[in-house]
């Protein structure tokens, strides 16, 4: 085909995605396809998991198959075993943890596997260590008495910080002045750091999402689903032989439990502020949705309503939440994938969906309806691209420019998108917009009934900015 085949052809197609993938390959003969696919699956499924790209030339696909293509042996291993830690390093880690008076755990990707979630609970309980969950995965139960997430104060007197599968150690352990980019550490200067995870295996020369290097006293390259239980066993041995250590752990756990309980009580009080306000406050919306789903087998996809779901809901199982949203206009697509993954188990999948994010992928609503993917979407509709708007306000104040102009290019009003009408046009059940809390609970109940019957449903709730 003149012109068409030329503009649809590229050399080295993997180059287009090489910075994003673990591996890419283009087999040039049909006999190379099975081996290449076996390697692709192995690379993809070896921890840390990641995408691969396979490209098959159209000419090769169009050739007539004139011989039997050999397949890999049926009993061949599809992926290598997990990466175990160096035993000597684990002993040193256990000694450091046992000697610490105020250790704190930071967890970011431990919960990528359910076993990691449960192993972290066991470690924290064994050693009485508070846990700060960064929320890139669900790593720790939110109502566990050792959960100190969303409270940076836990680091103010730490003498040991244990990072488990953690890239973003700076967010919880520093104070940031965003307008000047000034960062101040909360962790005392003399504290020791231990890093266990895949950090050095997830580096890219293109993307710097591996974050700043934490100069740690001990760095252990290992799969935390193996390393964490091993450290726990070593600690159990030390604890059994040391009465003073047992007493210190008991006191530390009790102190953390009291602080954790006080945090949850504070959040409950804060959630009642402007309870009946219009537009709806985020904690009020989080509370309404929680009351509607708490007796179901539920899953929250990505959005957390500025952490209010994490503060008010009971995330008690590893599958409850795959991790926070990315701020990349991808939440709705991610949410459909999560809903598809849980469809066979008939779990109630809930997406607290930002309006700006949905504007980039609204056509995907038709996909969910077409393929009968039931899910409940509750709009976090502040009628703005408010993350950017908020930044514009800060910068306007810093630079002395008019704050009233910060909304330009950021607001989503005049006209406001009608997300309920949009959803209905694509085969969804939908209600709204609700500009006050009145009627939201009843609408959620009706929407959940539709989801249980197999239809995706959307409730459009207008929320406060900020």
N, C-alpha and C positions, 0 to 999 in steps of 0.2 A: 504494500500500500504506500504509494508515494506520499511524502510528507508525514502521514500519521504514524507509520512505524518509526520514522526517524525521530520524531519529537517524543515518542514513547520509549525510547531506548537510551540507556545510560551505561557507561562502562564503570565497573566497580561500584555497584549500587550500595554495597555495605558502607561505603564512605559517608553516605548521607546520615547514617544513624550510628556510626562507630563510636562516637563520643557518649552515646546513651546506653549501649548494650555491653554485655559481658563478652560476646563473641558474635562474629558474623561469617558466613561462608556461602559460596556459590559453587556447587558441584558442576562439573563440565561433562560428565558422562552419567548415564542412568545407573551404572554399577556403583558409582560413588555416592548415590543418594542414601541408601540404608546406613552406611557408615557415618556419613555426615549428619544424618538425622539422629543417630544414636549419640554421637558426640554432642550435638546441640542439646538434646534432652539432659545429658549428664551435666553439662556446663550450667544449664538453666536451673537444675534441681540441686546443685551442690551449694551448700550454705557458704556465704550469704546468697540467697536466691536472687535472680535477676533475669532480664529479658535477653533473648538471642534473636538474631535476624537471619533467616534462610531465604536465599533467592534462587529461583529455578528459571533458567533461560527459556523463553517461549519456544524457540526453535527446538530445544531438546525435548520439551514436553510434547511437541507435535510429531515427533518421530515415531514410526511404528516399532513396537517392541518385538524384536526378533529372537530373543533368547530369555531363558529363566534368570531372573536377578537373584543372587544369593542374599539371604536374610541373615542377620546376626543370630547366634545360637540362642535358643529359647531360655536357657538357664543363665545367660550372661547378666552380670550386675548392671543395672540401669544407671546407677550413680554411685560414687565412692562413699565410704563411711564418713561420719562426722569427724571434725577436727578436735582431737583431745589436747588438753593443756600439758605442759611440762610438769611432771609430778613435783620436782624440787621447787618450782615457782609457786605451786599451790600451797605447799607447806609454809613457805615464807608469807604468803597472803594470809593464811589462817593465823600465823603467829602475830602478824600486824593487827589483824582484826581483834584477836583475843586481848591484845595489850592496850587497845584503844579505850579511852573513857567515853568519848562522844563521837562514835562513828556514824556516818550517814551514807545511805545508798542512793545513787542516782541511776534510774533505769530508763532506757529509751526504747530499745528494740528487743529486750528479753522476751516479751510476749509475742514475738513473731511466731512462736510455736506454743501450743497450750502447755506442754511440759515445762517450758520456761516460766510461765506464769505461776504454776504450782510450785516449782523449785524455788522461786524468789520468795514466796510466802513462807516456805519452810525455813529458808536461810534467815529471813528477818525475824521469825518467831524464835528460832534456835538461839540467836545471838542478841535478841532484843534491840534491833537496829531500826530506826525510822527510815522510811522510804519516800523519796521524791520521784514521782512518775512524770517524765517529760511528755508522755502522751503521743509519741509517734506510733506506738502500739499500746494496747491496754496491757499493762505490766503487773498491776497490783490492784486488789479489790479496793474500791473507793471508800468503803465504810470500815475497813480494817483499822483497828486501834493504832497500828504502827504507820498508817498512811499520813504523811505530812506534806503531800503535794499542795501546791499553791501557797505555801508559806516559806518564804526564803529565810525566815528567822531561824529555821532549824540548822542552817549552816553557820550561824554567827559564832558559835563556840565549838564547832567541829574540830576534832584533832585527827580525823581520818575520813577521807571521802572515797568510797568504793564506786567506781563507774562501771556499770554493766551494760555492754552493748550501747554505749553512749557516744554520740557525736557531739550533740549540743549540750556540753557541760556548762557553757557560759550563761545561757539563759537563766537557769535557776540559781547560779552562784554569784551573779554580779548584779549591780544596779546600773541602769543605762539612762543617760540623758540623751534622748533621741535626736534633739536638735543640734547638739554639739558632738554627739557620738562618744561622749566621755563614759568610760566603763570603770566601775570601782568594784573590787572583789569584796564579797561578804565573808568568804572563808578566811580564817586567820592565816597569817603568812607562814606560820610554822606547821601547818597541817600536812599530813602525808596523803598522797594520792595513789590509788591502785586502779589500773584500767584492765578490764577483762572483756574481750570481744573480738570483733572482726575489723576493727578500725583500719588497720594497715592493709587489709585486702580490698577495701572499697574505695581506693583512691582513683581519681581520674585526673589526667593532665588538662582536661578541659573544664570540668565543673568543680567548683570548690566547696561542694556541699559536705565535704568531710570535716569542715570547720577548723578552728585553730588547734594546733597541737598542744595537748596538755602535758606538761613536763611532769611525769609521774615517777614516783619512787619505784614502782613495779608495774610493768606492762606485760600482760599475758595474752598471747594470740590463741584464741580457742573459741569453740562453740559453747555459749553459756549454758545450753541445756545439759552439757556434760560437766563443765567447770563448776557451776553453782552447786549442784548436789555434792560434788567432790569436796568442795570447800566446807560445806555443811557437815559432812562426815568427819572431816578433820577437826572442826570446831567442837563437835559433840564429844570427841575423845578428850580434848583439852578441858571442856566444861565439866565432864564427869569427874575429873581429877582435881578440880580447883574450886573449893567452896567459896572463896572470895570472888572469883569470876562469876559464879552462879548468882551470888548476892548482887553483884554489880549489874548483871544482865536483868535480873528481876526488877531492880530499882529503876533502871533505864527504861524498861518496857512500860512500867507503871507511869513514869513521868511523861513518856511519849503519848500513852493512851489518854492521859488527862488533857494534854495539849491538843491532841487530835479531836477529842470530844468537844473541847471549847471552840475549836475552829468551826466544827459543824454547827454548833449552836449559834455562833456569830453569823454564819452564812444564812441560817434559817431566819434570823432576825432581819438581816439585810434584804432578804428576799421579800419581806413584807412591806418594805418602803415603797410608797406610791403604788400600792397593790391594785387599786382600781383605776389607775391612770390610763389615759388614752393619748397617743398610741400605747400599746401594751409594752410593759417592761420585760426585759429578757428573763429575769428570774420568775416573773409571773407566768410567762409562756412555758418555761421549763417545768414549772410546778403543774400547770394544767396538763401538759403532755404526760408527765410522770404519773399523775393520778389516773390517766386514761389507759396507760400501758403496763403499770407495775404488776398486775396479776396475769400478764401474758408472758409467753416466752419471746422476749423482744431482743432486737439488735439495733443499736444506733450506728448509722453509717459514718459520717465524717464530721459534720458541723456540731459544735458543742455550745452554741449560744454564748460565746465569750467565756467558756469554762463553766457556765451555770449548770449544765447537765452533769458535769463531773462533780460539782459541789453538792448537788441536791439529789441525784439519782443513786441507786444502789447497783453499781457495776460489780457483780459478784462472780461472773464466769468469764473465762478468757475470750469467748466468742462474742461478748456483748458489744464490742467496739473495735474496729480495725485500726483506729488511730485518728488523730485530728486532721482537719482539712488542710490543704496545702496552700490555699490562697492563689491558685493557678487557674481558676475558671474550669476546674476539672471535677468538682465535687459531685455534680449530678451524674456524670458518667461513672464515677467510682461507685456511687450509691446504687445505680442499676446493677453493676457487677456484684456488689454485696448482696443485693436482693436476689439475684439469680443464684448465687452460691447457697443461699439459705432456703430457696423455694421448696425443695423436696422435703425439708424438715418442717415446713409450714410455720416458720418463725415470723413474727411480726417485725418487719424491717422498717425502721423509721429514719427519715432523712430530714434534719433541721436545715432547710435549704435557703441559703442566702439568695436574695433576688438578683444581685449583679452577676453572680456565678451562673444562675440559670439562664440569664440572657445570652450567654455564650453557647449554651448547649440545649436550648429549648426543644429543638427537633428530636432529641433523644426521647422525649415523652412518648412520641409515637412508637418508638421501638419497644418500650415497656408495655404499651397497650397491645401492640401487634403480637408480641411473643408471650403474652399473659404472665408478665412478671409482677406479682402483687407487691406493693410497697406503699407506705404512708409518707407523703411529703407534707411537712408543715413549714410554711414559708417564714423565714426570718426576713421580712420585707420592710426594710427601713427606707425604701424608695431612694436609694443612693448607692453609689460605689463608695461606701463610707470609709473604708480603710484608707483610701487615697484622700478623700475629703478631709478626714481628721488630720492627716499629715500636712495637707495644704494649710489648715488652720494654724498648726504649730509653726510652720515656716513663715506664714504671714505675720504672726506675732513676733517671731525672731527678727524678721527683716523690716518690720514696720510698714508692711503693705496692707491694703484694706482686707480685713477678715471677711467682710460681706461678699467679696469676690471669690472666696475659696470654693464656692459651690460650682463654679463654671466647669462644665464637662464632667461633673461628679454627681449631680442630682438626677433622679429618675422620676421626675414629676412633670405635670403640665405637658403631655398627659402621663398619668401613672399607668404602667402596664397592668393589664387585667389578667393575672396569672390563672385565676379560676376559669375564665373564659377560654384562655389558651389551652388549658388542660382538657376541658370539655371537648374542644374542637379536635383533640387527638385521641378521644376515646376514654378519657379518665372520668371518674366521679370527682366532682370538685365543689367546694363551697367557699364563699368569701367575696371580697375582702372583709375581714373583721377588724375594725379600728379600735375596738375596746374589748376587754375580756368577756363581756356579756355575750353568751351564745357560743363561745369557743368550746367549752366542755361538751355540750350537746353535739356540736358539729364533729368533734373528734370521735365521739361514740358512733355516729352514723358512718363516718369515713372508715373507721376500723372494721365495722360490719361488712362494708364493701370489700375491703382488703382481704378479710377472711374468706369471702366468697370468690376471691381470685382476681379482683379488679384493682388496678392502681388507683389511689385516691389522693387528692390534694386539698389541704385547708390553707387558705391564704390569710395570714395574720399580719397586720401592719404593726411594726415594732418601733420602739424609740431609737433614735440615733444616739451613738455614744455609749 
